[in-house]
Amino acid sequence: MDIDLQALLPLVGAMMAAGAVAGTMAGLLGVGGGLIMVPALMALFALLDVEPAIRMQLAVGTSLSTIVATSLSSVRSHSRRGGVDWRLLAAWGPSVMAGVAIGTWIAGSVHGDVLTIIFVIIALVAAAHMIFTPADLRLADRLPGMWVLTPIGVVIGVVSSLMGIGGAIISVPTMVLCNYPVRKAVGTASGIGFVIAFFGTAGFIISGWGASGLPPLSLGFVSVIGLAILMPMTVLFAPLGARIAHSIEPRWLKRLFAIFLVVSSTKMIYDLAT
């Protein structure tokens, strides 16, 4: 594989910036790390001429591997402020793990274009939710019982492992719509993100082991190079986002992030079509 180092260095700098933004958004909103990192990694792997058939799997698996450390950093920061519901996390964990197992199996069995389409659709839905859903909208007075939360947990695990994200785009709105405190929802979502990232990373390593066309220094569908670029920045900036989350109203940041999702999703569809 020929690598244009002159072209690669600016992209590495851009990915470091993406890691900083991803870490901050993960701590601030409980959402956003993977939604920023997956498009950045897709750009890197395109520059490295990785085969399109596995490019998205590599981006998703590598994104999940960085979220392991990011979510740990974020959940620790939220926990110090009493922002993590450990009881809810323990109850929701098994169904989320089951969903991750299903999602990683699907991801290892389909063409990368299918994962790209899934990513774009869900990213656009998330953007619409951030822009149009009233902040005070509530559908229930409290969280439902486990007979409802269990299938939701499976959906969170499946969707998140297919997209390379920590699951907060589903778990945070679910909790908030059920009148759960917003800041505690964000902190608890960080813990859910660790469950998804840890088991999702393992699944992508296993499903991609020995796959053809992998770039150098890959563990299955996890790129050690991409991990080394993004992880330090996300870990460094996640506590900053958590501190900001406890001091300001992030409404306008959510809307700006939604615009980013629309732009990046449009570009991914354009790249897929050309």
C-alpha positions as CSV (number, residue, x, y, z in Angstrom):
1,M,0.0,0.0,0.0
2,D,1.5,3.3,-1.1
3,I,1.0,6.2,1.4
4,D,1.3,9.8,0.3
5,L,2.9,11.2,3.5
6,Q,2.7,14.8,2.4
7,A,-1.1,14.4,2.0
8,L,-1.4,12.3,5.1
9,L,0.1,14.8,7.6
10,P,-2.6,17.5,7.2
11,L,-5.2,14.8,7.6
12,V,-3.6,13.6,10.8
13,G,-3.8,17.1,12.1
14,A,-7.5,17.3,11.1
15,M,-8.2,14.0,12.8
16,M,-6.5,15.2,16.0
17,A,-8.9,18.2,15.9
18,A,-11.8,15.8,15.2
19,G,-10.8,13.8,18.2
20,A,-10.8,16.9,20.4
21,V,-14.2,17.9,19.2
22,A,-15.5,14.3,19.5
23,G,-14.2,14.0,23.1
24,T,-15.8,17.4,24.1
25,M,-19.1,16.5,22.5
26,A,-19.2,13.1,24.1
27,G,-18.7,14.7,27.5
28,L,-21.0,17.6,26.9
29,L,-24.0,15.9,25.3
30,G,-23.4,12.2,25.8
31,V,-23.5,12.0,22.0
32,G,-21.3,12.8,19.1
33,G,-18.0,11.0,19.5
34,G,-18.6,8.3,16.9
35,L,-20.7,10.5,14.7
36,I,-17.6,12.8,14.2
37,M,-15.0,10.1,14.2
38,V,-16.6,7.7,11.6
39,P,-16.6,10.3,8.8
40,A,-13.0,11.4,9.7
41,L,-11.8,7.8,9.6
42,M,-13.6,7.2,6.3
43,A,-11.6,10.1,4.9
44,L,-8.4,8.7,6.2
45,F,-9.0,5.2,4.9
46,A,-10.0,6.6,1.5
47,L,-6.6,8.4,1.4
48,L,-4.9,5.2,2.2
49,D,-6.8,3.4,-0.6
50,V,-8.4,0.9,1.7
51,E,-10.9,-1.3,-0.3
52,P,-14.4,0.3,-0.2
53,A,-15.9,-3.0,0.7
54,I,-14.3,-2.9,4.2
55,R,-13.7,0.8,4.6
56,M,-16.8,1.4,6.7
57,Q,-16.2,-1.6,8.9
58,L,-12.8,-0.3,9.7
59,A,-14.1,3.2,10.4
60,V,-16.9,1.8,12.7
61,G,-14.6,-0.7,14.5
62,T,-11.9,1.9,15.0
63,S,-14.4,4.5,16.3
64,L,-15.7,2.0,18.8
65,S,-12.2,1.3,20.1
66,T,-11.6,5.0,20.8
67,I,-14.9,5.2,22.6
68,V,-13.7,2.6,25.2
69,A,-11.3,5.2,26.6
70,T,-13.5,8.2,25.9
71,S,-16.5,6.8,27.7
72,L,-14.5,5.7,30.7
73,S,-13.1,9.2,31.0
74,S,-16.6,10.8,30.6
75,V,-18.4,8.4,33.0
76,R,-15.7,9.0,35.7
77,S,-16.2,12.8,35.4
78,H,-20.0,12.5,35.5
79,S,-19.8,10.1,38.4
80,R,-17.9,12.5,40.5
81,R,-20.8,14.9,40.1
82,G,-23.4,12.3,40.9
83,G,-24.5,12.1,37.3
84,V,-24.5,8.3,36.7
85,D,-27.4,6.0,37.6
86,W,-25.5,2.8,38.3
87,R,-28.6,0.9,39.1
88,L,-30.2,1.7,35.8
89,L,-26.9,1.0,34.0
90,A,-26.6,-2.5,35.6
91,A,-30.2,-3.3,34.6
92,W,-29.9,-2.1,31.0
93,G,-26.4,-3.5,30.4
94,P,-27.2,-7.2,29.5
95,S,-29.8,-6.2,26.7
96,V,-27.3,-3.7,25.3
97,M,-24.6,-6.3,25.2
98,A,-27.0,-8.7,23.3
99,G,-27.7,-6.0,20.8
100,V,-24.0,-5.4,20.3
101,A,-23.4,-9.0,19.6
102,I,-26.1,-9.0,16.9
103,G,-24.9,-5.7,15.4
104,T,-21.3,-6.8,15.1
105,W,-22.3,-10.0,13.5
106,I,-24.4,-8.1,10.9
107,A,-21.6,-5.6,10.3
108,G,-19.1,-8.4,9.5
109,S,-21.5,-10.0,7.1
110,V,-22.5,-7.1,4.8
111,H,-20.8,-4.8,2.3
112,G,-19.5,-1.5,3.7
113,D,-22.0,0.4,1.5
114,V,-24.8,-1.0,3.6
115,L,-23.2,0.3,6.8
116,T,-22.7,3.7,5.2
117,I,-26.4,3.9,4.3
118,I,-27.4,2.8,7.8
119,F,-25.1,5.5,9.3
120,V,-26.5,8.2,7.1
121,I,-30.1,7.4,7.8
122,I,-29.7,7.3,11.5
123,A,-27.5,10.4,11.6
124,L,-30.1,12.4,9.7
125,V,-32.8,11.1,12.1
126,A,-30.7,12.2,15.0
127,A,-30.1,15.6,13.4
128,A,-33.9,16.1,12.9
129,H,-34.5,15.2,16.6
130,M,-31.9,17.7,17.8
131,I,-33.4,20.5,15.6
132,F,-37.1,20.0,15.8
133,T,-37.9,18.2,19.1
134,P,-38.9,20.7,21.8
135,A,-36.6,20.5,24.8
136,D,-39.5,20.2,27.2
137,L,-41.3,17.4,25.3
138,R,-42.2,14.4,27.6
139,L,-44.0,11.2,26.7
140,A,-44.2,9.7,30.2
141,D,-43.8,10.7,33.9
142,R,-41.1,8.1,34.6
143,L,-39.0,5.3,32.9
144,P,-41.0,2.2,31.9
145,G,-40.3,-1.2,33.3
146,M,-37.7,-3.6,32.1
147,W,-40.1,-5.3,29.7
148,V,-39.9,-2.1,27.7
149,L,-36.3,-1.0,28.4
150,T,-35.0,-4.5,27.5
151,P,-35.9,-4.4,23.8
152,I,-34.9,-0.7,23.7
153,G,-31.5,-1.8,25.0
154,V,-31.2,-4.4,22.3
155,V,-32.0,-1.7,19.6
156,I,-29.4,0.6,21.2
157,G,-26.7,-2.1,21.0
158,V,-27.5,-3.1,17.4
159,V,-27.7,0.5,16.0
160,S,-24.6,1.7,17.9
161,S,-22.4,-1.2,16.8
162,L,-23.5,-0.7,13.2
163,M,-22.6,3.0,13.4
164,G,-19.5,3.0,15.6
165,I,-21.2,5.2,18.2
166,G,-21.8,5.1,22.0
167,G,-25.6,4.8,21.8
168,A,-26.5,8.1,23.4
169,I,-28.5,9.3,20.3
170,I,-31.1,6.7,21.4
171,S,-30.5,6.3,25.2
172,V,-30.5,10.0,26.1
173,P,-33.7,10.9,24.2
174,T,-35.4,7.8,25.6
175,M,-34.6,8.8,29.2
176,V,-35.3,12.5,28.7
177,L,-38.7,11.8,27.1
178,C,-39.6,9.7,30.2
179,N,-39.0,12.7,32.4
180,Y,-35.5,11.6,33.5
181,P,-33.1,14.4,34.5
182,V,-31.1,15.5,31.5
183,R,-27.7,15.7,33.1
184,K,-28.1,12.3,34.7
185,A,-29.2,10.8,31.4
186,V,-26.0,12.1,29.8
187,G,-23.9,10.7,32.5
188,T,-25.6,7.3,32.5
189,A,-25.4,7.3,28.7
190,S,-21.6,7.5,29.1
191,G,-21.7,4.2,31.0
192,I,-23.8,2.6,28.3
193,G,-21.3,3.8,25.8
194,F,-18.5,2.0,27.5
195,V,-20.5,-1.3,27.4
196,I,-21.2,-0.8,23.7
197,A,-17.6,0.2,22.9
198,F,-15.9,-2.5,24.8
199,F,-17.9,-5.4,23.5
200,G,-18.3,-3.8,20.0
201,T,-14.5,-3.5,19.7
202,A,-14.0,-7.1,20.6
203,G,-16.7,-8.1,18.0
204,F,-15.1,-6.1,15.2
205,I,-11.7,-7.5,16.0
206,I,-13.1,-11.1,15.8
207,S,-15.3,-10.5,12.7
208,G,-12.5,-8.8,10.8
209,W,-9.7,-11.1,11.8
210,G,-7.9,-12.3,8.6
211,A,-10.1,-10.2,6.3
212,S,-8.4,-9.4,3.0
213,G,-7.4,-5.8,2.1
214,L,-6.8,-4.6,5.7
215,P,-4.3,-1.8,6.1
216,P,-1.1,-2.3,8.1
217,L,-1.3,-2.4,11.9
218,S,-4.9,-3.6,12.0
219,L,-6.5,-5.9,14.5
220,G,-9.4,-7.2,12.5
221,F,-11.6,-4.2,11.7
222,V,-9.8,-2.0,14.2
223,S,-7.0,0.3,12.8
224,V,-4.3,0.8,15.5
225,I,-3.1,3.9,13.5
226,G,-6.5,5.5,13.6
227,L,-6.8,4.6,17.3
228,A,-3.4,6.1,18.1
229,I,-4.4,9.4,16.5
230,L,-7.9,9.8,17.9
231,M,-7.9,8.2,21.4
232,P,-5.5,10.6,23.2
233,M,-7.5,13.6,22.0
234,T,-10.9,12.2,22.9
235,V,-9.7,11.1,26.4
236,L,-8.1,14.5,27.0
237,F,-11.2,16.5,26.0
238,A,-14.1,14.4,27.3
239,P,-13.7,15.8,30.9
240,L,-13.9,19.3,29.5
241,G,-17.2,18.5,27.9
242,A,-18.5,17.0,31.1
243,R,-17.5,20.1,33.0
244,I,-19.3,22.3,30.5
245,A,-22.4,20.1,30.6
246,H,-22.8,20.9,34.3
247,S,-22.5,24.7,33.8
248,I,-24.3,25.8,30.6
249,E,-27.4,25.0,28.5
250,P,-26.2,23.0,25.4
251,R,-29.2,23.7,23.2
252,W,-27.4,25.8,20.5
253,L,-24.5,23.4,20.5
254,K,-26.9,20.6,19.7
255,R,-28.3,22.5,16.8
256,L,-24.8,23.2,15.4
257,F,-23.9,19.6,15.8
258,A,-27.1,18.6,13.9
259,I,-26.0,20.8,11.0
260,F,-22.6,19.0,11.1
261,L,-24.5,15.7,10.8
262,V,-26.5,16.8,7.8
263,V,-23.4,18.1,6.0
264,S,-21.2,15.0,6.8
265,S,-24.1,12.6,5.9
266,T,-24.6,14.4,2.6
267,K,-21.0,14.1,1.7
268,M,-20.9,10.3,2.6
269,I,-23.9,9.7,0.3
270,Y,-22.2,11.8,-2.5
271,D,-19.0,9.7,-2.1
272,L,-21.1,6.5,-2.2
273,A,-22.8,7.6,-5.4
274,T,-19.7,8.7,-7.3
